[in-house]
Amino acid sequence: MKNRLAKKDFFNRCKLSAAQKVFAFTTGFSAFAVQAFATEPTLTFNFDPAEMFSWTNVMLSALMPVLYITLGISLAFIIINALKYAFR
């Protein structure tokens, strides 16, 4: 029994329906076929780490006021609850 289960293919082990098997096969095949027949790269990434970190700095700087306001509100709730429980 154990040997027979080991010989099953991936689709049967995942218990996929016939439509799911066809979809998985066609999408996987088409993803590899595009690169095989393309004359030039179809998708290129211009990845610049310095630019990525500069945008991260801009986003964090823009969100710091939101963080300060949220922390202020939560600190106010902590102080109010502490004062309520102190005078019970």
C-alpha positions, 0 to 999 in steps of 0.5 A: 500500500505504501509503495503504491501511494508513493508511485502516484503522480502529483495531481492525484496526491493533491486530489485535484479535479480534471479541470484543475489538472488541465488548468495547472498543466496548460498554465505551467506549459505556457509559462515555460513556452513563452520563454522558449519562443521569445526573440527578446525578453518580454519582462525586464525589471529595472531594480535599483536598491538605492531608489527602493530605499529612498522610496521606503524613506519617503513612505516612512517619513510620511507615515510617522505622524499617523504613528505618533497620533495612534501612539498618543491616543493609546497612551491617553487610554492607558492613562485614563484607565489607570486613573479610573482604577486608581480612584475606585 
